[in-house]
Amino acid sequence: MYRLRVLGLLLAACLSAQTNSSEELLRHAMELQQSGDLEGAVRGYREFLAIRPDEVAVQSNLGVLLSHMGRYSEAAIEYQKALKLSPGNSGILLNLGLAYYKAGRIPEAAQTFSKAHEISPDNLQTTMLLGD
């Protein structure tokens, strides 16, 4: 019984350390982004997501960062991952559609904008993009 308690305490300590470590990775990635080291920020977000792949906001933020850098195909992949975690998220759909659009993947952009429009028909940006 003593061994089980010790094992449980060790496991709890390891999980706590991993959480602290991942939060530090995220903080560092955000600092890198704010300081203009975008490549470093991309690496930092990816390291964080390797530990905590279920963080929709971080996955989506990585997509935004990659789009900002003009890396639209990579951004689309990150938005697709985020959508698997949050399928009805019209904001992520809009960003995915924009990544497709900017990458010249017009049929995929139109299909994605249509899905976003179905979810949020009052979003004028989506309506305008569909018209384009």
C-alpha positions, -999 to 999 in steps of 0.1 A, spaced: 0 0 0 29 23 8 44 18 -26 11 27 -43 10 60 -24 45 68 -33 39 59 -69 8 81 -69 27 110 -54 55 106 -80 29 105 -108 12 136 -95 46 154 -93 55 145 -128 21 157 -142 25 189 -123 60 194 -137 48 187 -172 20 212 -169 44 239 -156 68 230 -183 42 233 -210 29 266 -196 65 279 -196 68 268 -233 37 287 -242 47 319 -223 81 317 -240 65 313 -275 42 343 -269 72 364 -258 91 354 -289 62 363 -311 58 397 -293 95 404 -297 94 397 -334 111 363 -334 84 346 -355 104 315 -364 112 310 -327 75 315 -318 65 289 -344 89 264 -329 77 272 -294 40 268 -302 48 235 -319 68 223 -289 38 232 -267 14 215 -289 35 183 -289 28 181 -252 -7 195 -252 -23 189 -286 -58 196 -274 -54 233 -270 -76 248 -297 -67 284 -291 -30 277 -294 -35 256 -325 -55 284 -341 -30 310 -330 -2 291 -347 -23 292 -378 -27 330 -375 10 334 -370 19 312 -400 -7 332 -421 9 364 -410 42 350 -422 27 342 -456 29 304 -450 -7 298 -460 -5 261 -467 11 254 -433 -15 277 -417 -43 257 -433 -29 225 -417 -30 241 -383 -65 254 -388 -76 220 -399 -62 205 -366 -80 232 -346 -113 224 -364 -110 187 -355 -110 199 -318 -137 225 -324 -157 215 -355 -183 242 -354 -160 271 -348 -169 297 -375 -139 319 -367 -115 291 -374 -134 282 -405 -131 318 -417 -94 318 -410 -90 285 -429 -109 299 -458 -87 329 -459 -56 307 -458 -69 288 -487 -79 320 -506 -44 335 -501 -28 303 -512 -48 304 -544 -69 274 -535 -102 291 -545 -125 261 -546 -115 250 -511 -118 286 -499 -153 289 -513 -164 256 -497 -149 266 -463 -165 301 -465 -199 284 -473 -195 262 -441 -187 293 -421 -217 311 -435 -240 283 -426 -228 285 -390 -228 323 -388 -251 337 -416 -249 372 -401 -211 375 -405 -207 401 -432 -171 393 -438 -179 357 -448 -207 369 -470 -184 394 -488 -157 367 -492 -183 343 -507 -193 370 -531 -157 374 -542 
